[in-house]
Structures are given as C-alpha cells and as structure tokens.
Amino acid sequence: MPAIIKDGAIIEDGWVRLTAEQIEQDGLPADGDLIVPLSVWKSQREAIAARSGRTTVCLAPGDEPAEIADDLAGLPLVAVYFPAFRDGRGYSYARELRTRYHYEGEIRAVGDVLRDQLFYMQRVGFNAFQIRADRDIHDALQGLKVFSVTYQGDVKDPRPIYRRR
C-alpha cells in the first residue's frame, strides 16, 4: 500500500486514483476506495452509487470546484491533480474549497507534487499530499516545516502577523 503525507504525518493510503482512460478500458471496480476524474464522477453517477467501496473525485486543471459544490458534504476527500509542478491552478481550487464552500474534509494534492510546494499548499488548504513516486516522502515531509513564521494570513488563520499578537 502506498504512503502519503496527511496532517503532517506519513500514513498508509488505501485510496486508488484511476484515470478516465483506465475506467473506460477496465470499467469501475466493484469495491475498494477510488478517486475518479470529475468527468467520470459526472457521467457515471449510477455506477458509482452501485459500488460497495467509497468513491470520490479528482479535480484537474480546467475543472471547477463549483461543479462538485452540492456533493462536498458526502465526499471524504477531494483530490487536486497537478500535471506539472509549475501549474498553480490547484492552489486556487484548494483555497476555494476551504473558503467559499467551507469544505472541512481532506484535500489531497496528487501528480507532480514536490517538497518545495508543501508549505505553500498547506497554507491554501491542502492537508494531504501524494508525493511524486521518484521522490523521498520522508524528505518531502520536512517541506511542511520550512518556515516558522508567516506574515500573511492563510485559510486556517486569515489574520496577518500584526493582528496575531
């Protein structure tokens, strides 16, 4: 079972993320916890409801968090896919999920996720990270502790430093 970073700790992960192509070729597995693309989430509602395992959604660049707003209460996690480390749209998605939709579940960064991004991802609302397979997860964990003080507010505490005293 692969490991992820969640809430500042390395844990074993039982979720399997599938692509639309994998689902088109092999269909949806009958059981197990799955993360599926938004297109599958929207087009295969009945098949998803018939499964015995849990199913949740992965937002890719170009998807809109508003498209799952009505489903958020029933989702244990929302994954946000980063096709490249330099694609910053996922940061906005996490912040929007936390601030506009008040989503309190797990928001997981998946794809090209590197140590240098974790601190900033955490500030906008991510609390789980699936580190790129060719990187050391233990080293990446240290990325959450890069800075001890921040001047700007974030999703957990929107007050700037001068208001926190």
Secondary structure, DSSP 8 states (H G I E B T S, - for coil): --EEEETTEEEE--EEE--HHHHHHH---SSSEEEEEHHHHHH-HHHHHH-SS-EEEEE-TT--GGGGGGGGGG-SEEEEEESSTT--HHHHHHHHHHHTS---SEEEEEES--HHHHHHHHHHT--EE---TTS-HHHHHGGGGS-S--SS--SS--S-GGG--
